[in-house]
Amino acid sequence: MTTLNISMPDELRRFIDTKVNTGEYQSASDYLRDLIRHDREETERLLVEGLQSGSAKPLDMKALRERAENALSSSPENHA
């Protein structure tokens, strides 16, 4: 196992300490390892989802712009 030193604002350190002090995690290292594991799993899930979504299609900027303009013109803020 390797060691990694990180810097963070006091507020984040207090948040981690709270997680440890409530017994949710044994140490700050356990908490950070858990966060990284979950992030890696989510990244892998999103990659698989992307691969399973089918072939990439060319982006039609004109159609995208029209959809955006229609959405903006129909939003409640624009009818005030």
C-alpha positions as a Markdown table, in Angstrom:
| # | Residue | x | y | z |
|---|---|---|---|---|
| 1 | Met | 0.0 | 0.0 | 0.0 |
| 2 | Thr | 1.2 | 3.5 | -0.7 |
| 3 | Thr | 0.7 | 6.8 | 1.2 |
| 4 | Leu | -0.9 | 9.9 | -0.3 |
| 5 | Asn | -0.8 | 13.3 | 1.4 |
| 6 | Ile | -3.5 | 15.7 | 0.5 |
| 7 | Ser | -4.4 | 19.3 | 1.5 |
| 8 | Met | -8.0 | 20.3 | 2.1 |
| 9 | Pro | -9.9 | 23.2 | 3.8 |
| 10 | Asp | -10.6 | 22.8 | 7.5 |
| 11 | Glu | -14.3 | 22.5 | 6.8 |
| 12 | Leu | -13.8 | 19.3 | 4.8 |
| 13 | Arg | -11.5 | 17.8 | 7.4 |
| 14 | Arg | -14.1 | 18.5 | 10.1 |
| 15 | Phe | -16.7 | 16.7 | 7.9 |
| 16 | Ile | -14.4 | 13.7 | 7.5 |
| 17 | Asp | -13.7 | 13.7 | 11.3 |
| 18 | Thr | -17.5 | 13.7 | 11.9 |
| 19 | Lys | -17.9 | 10.6 | 9.7 |
| 20 | Val | -15.1 | 8.9 | 11.7 |
| 21 | Asn | -16.3 | 10.0 | 15.1 |
| 22 | Thr | -19.8 | 8.7 | 14.5 |
| 23 | Gly | -18.4 | 5.3 | 13.8 |
| 24 | Glu | -19.3 | 5.3 | 10.1 |
| 25 | Tyr | -15.7 | 4.8 | 9.2 |
| 26 | Gln | -12.6 | 3.7 | 11.1 |
| 27 | Ser | -10.4 | 6.4 | 9.8 |
| 28 | Ala | -10.1 | 9.3 | 7.3 |
| 29 | Ser | -8.3 | 6.9 | 5.0 |
| 30 | Asp | -11.2 | 4.5 | 5.1 |
| 31 | Tyr | -13.6 | 7.2 | 4.2 |
| 32 | Leu | -11.5 | 8.5 | 1.3 |
| 33 | Arg | -10.9 | 5.0 | 0.0 |
| 34 | Asp | -14.7 | 4.4 | 0.1 |
| 35 | Leu | -15.3 | 7.6 | -1.8 |
| 36 | Ile | -12.7 | 6.7 | -4.5 |
| 37 | Arg | -14.2 | 3.2 | -4.8 |
| 38 | His | -17.7 | 4.6 | -5.3 |
| 39 | Asp | -16.4 | 7.1 | -7.8 |
| 40 | Arg | -14.6 | 4.4 | -9.8 |
| 41 | Glu | -17.7 | 2.2 | -9.8 |
| 42 | Glu | -19.9 | 5.1 | -11.0 |
| 43 | Thr | -17.3 | 6.0 | -13.7 |
| 44 | Glu | -17.3 | 2.3 | -14.9 |
| 45 | Arg | -21.1 | 2.2 | -14.8 |
| 46 | Leu | -21.3 | 5.3 | -17.0 |
| 47 | Leu | -18.8 | 4.0 | -19.4 |
| 48 | Val | -20.7 | 0.7 | -19.8 |
| 49 | Glu | -24.0 | 2.7 | -20.2 |
| 50 | Gly | -22.3 | 4.8 | -22.9 |
| 51 | Leu | -21.1 | 1.7 | -24.8 |
| 52 | Gln | -24.5 | 0.1 | -24.6 |
| 53 | Ser | -26.3 | 3.2 | -25.8 |
| 54 | Gly | -25.3 | 2.4 | -29.4 |
| 55 | Ser | -23.3 | 4.0 | -32.1 |
| 56 | Ala | -22.4 | 7.7 | -31.9 |
| 57 | Lys | -24.4 | 9.9 | -34.2 |
| 58 | Pro | -23.2 | 13.2 | -35.7 |
| 59 | Leu | -24.3 | 16.2 | -33.8 |
| 60 | Asp | -26.7 | 18.4 | -35.7 |
| 61 | Met | -25.9 | 21.8 | -34.3 |
| 62 | Lys | -28.7 | 23.5 | -36.2 |
| 63 | Ala | -31.4 | 21.2 | -34.7 |
| 64 | Leu | -29.8 | 21.5 | -31.3 |
| 65 | Arg | -29.8 | 25.3 | -31.5 |
| 66 | Glu | -33.5 | 25.3 | -32.6 |
| 67 | Arg | -34.4 | 23.0 | -29.7 |
| 68 | Ala | -32.6 | 25.3 | -27.3 |
| 69 | Glu | -34.3 | 28.4 | -28.7 |
| 70 | Asn | -37.7 | 26.8 | -28.5 |
| 71 | Ala | -37.1 | 25.7 | -24.9 |
| 72 | Leu | -36.0 | 29.2 | -24.0 |
| 73 | Ser | -38.9 | 30.9 | -25.7 |
| 74 | Ser | -41.5 | 28.6 | -24.0 |
| 75 | Ser | -40.0 | 28.9 | -20.5 |
| 76 | Pro | -42.2 | 30.7 | -17.9 |
| 77 | Glu | -39.6 | 33.3 | -17.2 |
| 78 | Asn | -40.0 | 34.6 | -20.8 |
| 79 | His | -43.7 | 35.0 | -20.4 |
| 80 | Ala | -43.7 | 37.5 | -17.5 |
